[in-house]
């Protein structure tokens, strides 16, 4: 629950424009008189243009200006604005080789930390320094009667050939496949345009932030051109989201918390360029895409200055900058130019562009303060009365894929078995509840040389159930995603990974991509592509197919059986055998593990915790969150809501159920026909 407390709108202010003239460099050619010279701190002259070449700006920095001067004038006010609850944006503009990336980041990606640090490293250091001081002063003032805390999250977006790519994503973006681009979404009231699905990493220090920037910068598209050895071939937007949460002293409701969020956006625009000088007259698609975004940006600035219809939607870049250019942000433009006579035409155009931007007006707005009652995940829920089963729900805080909801059974100190559901629109971790309970009770009485207990974690894949983010994650990055889940659970491996349908495909692909992640595999109703690849999967594998399931054809299963070198294979016919996989997947997985445990228990802690890895989970609920369906989830396999399946408890003999009942049996494929 939350409510909006207040909004404060400031009067409109002009977009601030500064110009930086870089020093002369070797690639400028023969030395001669500079084409542009600073006259004072706010004016300059473009010499070839004569009297009309004299222009005024908010700031003009000559070739001798320091990085510190540029930061104090252009970005320090934005840091202050963000901590006051206003959005801030600074973007560097200019031709290729004019010094934009040097001004924004500095040498060596801002990692060297010295006098040449650019705007970003200085802004990061100043932001965290001020946050630390504010929090210390607040703690001294309020003591234990309240609290005040800040959280900073970062996302890094690349706009390349009119597509938005996540530079912090786990998947490789080397080929810039449009199918991996992030779609743009619009959030109303207050308006925000963002790249959906882009990672947002929490950072707690300037060093941590710069490490992420370095990671993203290595993924950014660059190439050698006629004017720059490492020219940016894309536009990059680094967004720092700063959330302030506090509780008022004396508030009678200790659950009531106030929050306010603001964003600082730092934009490094790729340089405007000509095909003749930059590419020897040859066509360059990335250069065309770069110039297209800059062309539309120019139109947007002209329309804003003239009070005309603004074509934000004509390019991805201007869509993402919409609220910064004509919206509610304090915005600063830094135009970088070359003093070389060879660049005089480009310099003159850039300065005209910058001059027109001074007529744009912004209306900075203090972000809304929201009131919310802190949600206790155990409110209305309760702990499992059976402390051995310990059924509960947790949030797994994965690196690179955000929070993942999971239903858990057992003690986290026991070997991990990870369960991955299929891709049905309402599939979730609920799918596995009955199978897991079957296996838990069977393990307690097993005589197979196995541990008596395992730690079962069934996840809601991103975009399913209660987990946020993109549904394509488990398809596109199965190895990276499942590795992130296992590591966030404090482990190097899982004793077994189990999947159904698309979750089975992800399980197989993860085993191929990360061979040491799972020590055994189990799948029912699996789908898979090119089963001949599975000959590389050495783990013991359980396969269960329904001969009547056209969506998961048994013909593919028989190919898998042929190629998997160490498999335990079953077929059943649902019209005759009922929900055979539900009653037998747990017992057969125990049989598989029992037959191979001597080898498994000596590998990578056998799915147990690694003391060198932290467990990154937090409580999401108790028994009720584990047992009840949420938001239209499909019920557990083999049961309608509120029903339970019988459990096979005695596994000393293969396939024998509790008390040796005759209606519990083990299926086995006949070698000639593969039939049960």
N, C-alpha and C positions, 0 to 999 in steps of 0.2 A: 504494500500500500504506500502511495506517496501522494503529496499534494503540492502544488506550486505555491510558494509563499510570496515571491515578489519578482518583478522585472524592472530594471532601470534602463531607460534608453537615453543615450547621450545625443547631443546635437551633432549634425553631420559635420565632418571634417574632411579636408582634401587629402587625397592619397599623397603620401610623402614620396618624393623622388630624389635620389642622390646619384651622382655620377662619379665613377672612379676611373682615372686614366692610368693605365698600367705603364711600367717602365719600358724602354726600348729593349728589344730582344734580338738574338742573332738571326732568327728567321725573317726579320723585318726588311732585310736586304741592305742596300747602301744607306749609310747614315746621311741624314739631311735634316732640314728644319722640321719640327713636329707639325702635324696637321691640326692638332688641337692642343690648346694651352689653357691652364687655369688662370683666371684673372684674380680671383680672391676665393674665399670659402664658399661662395654661393653662385659664382658665375664663371663662364669659360668662353672661349672663342674658337670656332672652327675656321682656321686661317684661309683655306681656299674659298670659303663662302663670303668673305668680305664682311661688311657691316651686319648683314642679316645672320651671320654666323655667331653672333653674341647671344647667349642663352642664359637664363636664370633657373636655378634649381634650389631645392632646400639645402643641399650640401654638394660641394665639389671637392673631390680628393685628388690631388696631384700625384705624380709618380712616386714621390717620396713619402706619401702618407703611410702610416703604420697600420697593421691589422687591428691594433687596439683602438685607434682613432675611428676606424670604420665601424667596429663593433659598438663602441659607446654611442655613436651618433645614430646608427641605423637599427641596432637590434636590442640594446639594453632597454629602451622604452617598451619594446614588445614583451620582454620577459616580465617587466613590472606590470604591464597590462594583463598578462595571463594570470599572474598571482592575484590580481584584483578581480578576476572572473571574466575578463574580456578575451575574445579570440584575437590572435595576432598572426600576421603573415608577412614574410619577407621573400621576395623573389629576385634572383639575379638574372639580368637580361643583357645580351650583347652578342656580337659575332663570335664565331669559333676562334679560340686563341686569345680572347680579350681579357681573360683572368677571372671568369665567373667561379669556376670550381676552386681556384686558389683563394678567392675571397670568401666563399661559403664554407670551405672545409679546411684549406691549408694543405701543406705538403704531407705526403705519407698518410693520407686519409685522416688527418687530424690526430694520428696516434703519437706523434713525436712530443707533443705538449711543450711548446716553447713560444718564442716571440712571434713565430710565423703561424700560430694557430689561427684558423679562420673563424668565421662567425659561429658555426655550429659548435665546435669544441668549447668556445668561450661562453656561448649561451647555455650549454649543458652544465658547465661548471658553475655558472652564476645561478642557474635555476636551482640546482641541488644545494648550493651554499645558502641561498635565501630560504629554501624550504626547511633546512636544518635549523636555521636561526628562528624562523617563525614557530616551528614545533617546540623548540626549547623554551622560547618565551611563553608560549601558550601553556606548556606543562608547568612552568614556574608560577604562572598566574592562576591556573585553575586547579592545580594539584590533582587529587583523585576524584574531584567532584564532577569532572566532565572529561572530554578528550578532544583532541584535534589532530588529524593525520592527513597526509597527502599521499596520493598514489600517482605515479607517472607511467604511462604506457606508450609504446612507440610502434608505428607502422611505417613502412617504406615502400612507396609505389613508384613504378616506372611506367611512363607513357611512351610506348614504342610503336610507331606506325599505326597510331590511333587505337591501340589496345592497352589496357591497364594490366600490368603484371605485378605480382607480389614478390618483391626482392628478398623478403625474409621467409618465403615459403620453403617447405622441406623438399619439394620436388625440383628437379632440374628445369631451368627455363632457357637453356642454352639455345634451343631451336626456336624460341618465341612462338610456339604453336598457339594460334588463336583460341583453340579449344581449352587451353589452360589459363586464359585471361580471366580477370575478375570482372563480372558485370557491374555496371554502375547502378546504384540505388539512390533514391531520394527520400530523405526523412523530413516530414513537415514539422513546423511549429516546435522549435525554430528550424528553419530550413538548413539541411545539411546534405550534401552529395558525397557519397563515399564508394569505395571499391569493395563490393560485397565479397566476403570470404577471405579477405586479406588478413594475415596474422597481425595480432596486436600483442606485443611482448611487454611484460612488466619489467621495469628497470628501477634500480635503487641507487645508482651512482653514475657519474659522468663516464667513468671508465667502462662500465657495463653498456651504456648507451653507445659509446664510440665503437666498442667491439661489434655491436649489431650493425652499426653503420658501415664498418669495414666489411662485414660479411655481405651486406647488401650491395655495397659498391663493387665488390668482386663479381657479382652477378649482373651488373649493369652493362648494357651494350656500349662498347667503345670501339674505335677504329682509328688507324692512322689516316690523316688527310694531308692535303698540300700545305696546311697552315698549322697543324698540331699533330704530334705523334700519337697522343691518346685522346682524341676528340670524343666527347660524349655524343652518342648516337641516339640518345633518348632524353626525355625530360624526367626529372626525379623529384618526388614530393615526400619529404620526411615530416610526419605528423606526430607531435608530442601531445598526448591527451593528459591533462593535469586535473585530477579530481581531489577536491578538498571535502573531507567529511568531519563533522564535529557534533558534539552534544552540548547544549547550553547548560551552564551551571544553574542549578536550582529547578530544572525541569522535573516536575513530579513523575513523569513517565520515563523511566530509565531506558526504555526501548526506542524512544524517539531520537532520530538522528537527522541532521541536516546535511545536504551535500550540494556542491556546486562544481561544475566542470567547464573547463575552457581548453582551447587547442592552440598550440603554436605550430604553424606550418612553415617549413623552410623549403623553398623551391629552387632547384638548380636547373634552369632551362638550358637545353642544348643550344648550341650557337647557330644563329642564322648564317647561311653560307651560300656561295655560288657554286654551281657545278664546275665552272671553268677553273677557278682558283683552287677549290678544295679537292676536286676529283679529276682534274685534267680534261674537263669537258665531258666525261663519261656520266651516264645516268646512274644515280644512286638512290634506291628506294627509301632507305632510312633517312637520307638527307631530304628527300621530298616530304616524307612524313613529318620530319622535324619542322621544316619550313611551313607546312600546312598548319600545324598547331600554332606557330608564331603568327602566321597571317591572320588566323581567326582571332588570336589574342589581340592583335592590332585593331581589328574591326570592333571587338568588344570594347576596348578602351575608347575608340572613337565614338561609338554609340553611347557609351556612358557619359562622355564629356558633352555630347550634343543633345542628350536627353531623348535619344531615339530608341526604337526597339532593339534589345540587346541579343545578339545571336549566340548565347551561351551553348546551345545544343549543337552547334556546327562542328565542335571538336571535343574530344575527350579531355584535353587539357583545360579548356575553358569551363567545362562542366564541373571538373573537380575544383577549380578556382572560383566558382560562381560566388560563394558567400564571402570570399576574401576580396574580390574585386569590387563588387557592388553591393555587398551585404553588410554584415554586422561586425566586421573585424577591423582592428587597427592594422593598416597595411602599408608596407614600405617597399618601394621598388629601388633596386640598386642596378644602375646601368653601367656596364663595364665596356670601355672603349680602348682601342689601340691608338697610339700617337703616330703610327707610321703613315707616311704619305700614300703608300700603296693601299691603305685601308680607308682613305679619306671618304670615299663614297659610302661605304658601309657605316663608318662612324657617323656621318651626317644623317643618314637614315635612322640609325639607332637613337641619336639625340633628338631628332624630330619626334620620333615615337615616344621617347621619354617625356618630352616637353608637353605633348598632348595629354599624357597621363596625369599631369598636374591639375587638369580640370575635372578629373573624376573625384566624386565625393563619396565618402563612406559614412555609415552611421554606426559606430561602435556601440555595442550593447552589452551591458553586464549580464552574465548568464543568470538564468533563473536559479533561485535557491529552492531546492526540493526538500520536503519533509517526508520521512518514511519511518515506519516502524520496523526496526531490525527483525528480520525473520529468523526465528530459532528453528532449525530444521527438525528438531525433536518436539516442537510444539504440536500437540494433538497426536503424537506418535509415542512409541514406547520401545524399550530395549527387548530383545528376544528373551523370553523366559528360559529357553534352553541355551545355556551359556556355551555349550559345545558347538551347537549349530551356529549361533551368533549371526543370525540373518539380519542384514542391515543394508543401507544404501550409502554410497560414498561418491564424492566428486574426485576424479583423478586429474591432477593438474599436469597435463602433458606439455612437453617442450615443443613448440612449433604448431600444435594442433588445438590448443586451448583446453577448456575443461571438458571432461568426458564423464557422463553419469554411468554408474555401475551398481548392479545388485551383487552382493557378496555373501558367501556362506563359509564359515570356518574361521580359523585362527590365521592371521597374516604371517605368522612364523612358519607355517607349514608350506609344503611345495605348492606352487601355483599351477592351477589349470585355468586357462583363459578361454572364454566362450564368445563367439562372434556370430551374430544373427544374420539372416538373409536380408534381401533388399525390398521386400514387400512394403507398401506405403505405410503400414501401421506396425511393422515389425519392431522389436525392441529386445532388451535383455530379458523381459518377461517370458519370452519364448522358451527359455531353458529351465525354468523353475522346477518342473516336475522331474526332468531328467537328472538335474543336479541333486535333488533330494534322494532320488533312487540311488545315485552313485555314492552319496555321502553315507547312507545307511549300509550300503553294501560294503564299503571300505572298512566300516567299523568292525565287521565280523569276518573280514577276508582272511584266507589262509594262503595267500599267494606270495608272501614275503614282502608285501607293500606296506608303506606307512598306513596307520589306521585313520589318518585324517589328511585331507588336502585343503588348500585354500582356493575356493572357486570364485572367480570374478567374471561375471557376464556383463559386457559393456553395451551401452547404447552408442552405436557408431555415430560420428558427427552428422547432424541433420536428422537423426532418427530419435524417437522417444523424447527424452529430456535433454539430450546433448545438442548444443547449438552448432552452427557452422555449416559447411557444405557437404551434401550427401555424396558428392563424387570423391571425397577424400579416401574412403576405404577402397574404392576402385582404382584411383589414380596413384596412390602412394601406399600400397598395403604393407610393404616391408618397413618403410619409415614410420608409418602410423603405429603399427603393432609394436615395433621396437620402442617407440616413445611411451606407449602404454605400459609395457613390461618394465621399462626403466623407471617410470614414475611410481611404479609399485615397489621400487627398491630392489630390482632383480636384473640379472644378466640374461636369464632365460626363463621359459615356462616349462614345467614338466610335460605339459601337453597344451596344444592349441586346438580348439574344436570349432567347427564352422558348419553352417547350413546354407545351401543355395549360394548366393553371391558371397556370403561370409566364408564358405568353403573355398571358393575361388581365391579370395583374399588370403586364406590360410595357405593354400598351395603356392601362390605367388610370393608370399612372405618367406616361405621355406626356401624358395629358389633364390630370392634376393638376399636373405639373411639366414644362411644355413644353420647357424648355431643358436638361433632364437628359440626354437621349439625342439624339445627332445623326443616328442611323439606327436602324431596328428590324428584327429578323428573327424570325419565328416559324414553328414547325412544329406541326401538330396543334393549332391554337389553339382556345380557347373564348373567347367574348366575349358581352357583354350589350348589347343595343341598338346594333348596329353602325352605325346612322345617326349616332351620336355621333362616330364616327371621322373624319367629314368635317373635324373640327377638328385632326386630326393631320397636320401638314405634313411631317414627316420622311419621307425615302425608306424604304419598308417592303417586306421580302421576306415572302411568304406561301406556305406549302407545305401542301397538304391531301391526305389519303389518301381516295379516293372510297369505300372500303369501311369506313372507321372511323365506326361509328354514334355513338360517344361524342363525336366531334368532327366533326359533320356538314358535308359539303361545301356544303350549301345555305347555311350560315352564312358559309362562306368566300366564296361568290359575292356575298353581300351586302357583306362586307368589301371585296372587290375593287371593288364599285360605289361605295362611300362613301369609301375611302381615296384621297386625291387624287394620291398619288405612290407607286404600288405596283408590285412585280414579282411576278407571281402564277403558281403552278404547282399542278397536280393530278397525282396518279399513282394507280395501282391496284396494291396490294401483291401480290395473287395473281399478277399478270402481271409487274410491274416490280421486285418484291423491295423491299429497303430503299433505295428511291430517295432519300429525304430524307437518309439518312446519307452517301451518296456525293456528293450534290450541294449540300447546304446550305452547306458551307464555300465551294466555288467560286462559288456564286451570290451569297453575301454579299459576296465579294470583287468580283464584277462590279457589285453594287449600290453598294458604296463607291467603286469606281473611277469609276463614272459620275457620282458626286456629290462627289468629293473636293475639287474646286476650291472648292465652297461650304463643305464641312465644315471644311477645314483652317484657315479663318479665324475659327471660332467657338469661344469658351470654351476655348482651348488645344487644341482638337480631341481631347479625351480625355486629354491629357497632364497631368502633375503641375502643380499650382498652388503656387508657392513660398510662398504665404501660408498654405497648409493643411498641417498635419502629417500624416504617414502613420502611422496608428494600427494597426499590425499587429505580430504576433510569430510566431516560427516555431512551426509545429504538426507538422512532419515534413519528410522529404526525398522522394526519388523513390519509396520504398516506400509512404509515406502517400498519395502522388498516384496510384499505379498499382494498389494492391491494394484490394479491397472490404473494407468494415468493417461488422460487425454485421448481415449479411444484406442489404446494399445490392444493388439490382438492377444487373446489369452495364451497361456502356456500350451506348448504342443501336447496334443492328446487329451485335452481337458477343456471343458467349457468353464466359464467363470464360476467359482465356488465349489468345483469338484476336485477330487484327488484321485490319482492313479494308484493301483496297488504297487507295492514295492518289493522287489526281489532282494532279500537280505542276506542269504547264505550263499557265498560265492566260493566255498571250499571246493565245489565241483562245478565245472563249467555249465552255465545255463540252468542250474537247479535253483528254484525260487524258495521262498520261505516255507519250511515244512515239507519241501519236496512235492509241492502240488503239481498235479498232472497237467494243468492248463498253462504251466510255465515251461517253455522249452527252448532249446538252442537250435537255431537254423544253421545249416552248413551247405555250401554250394557243392553240387556234384561235379567232378572234374569234366565230364564230357559235355554237359549242357549249361553249366553255371546256374542251374535252377536249384532252389532250396529243397 
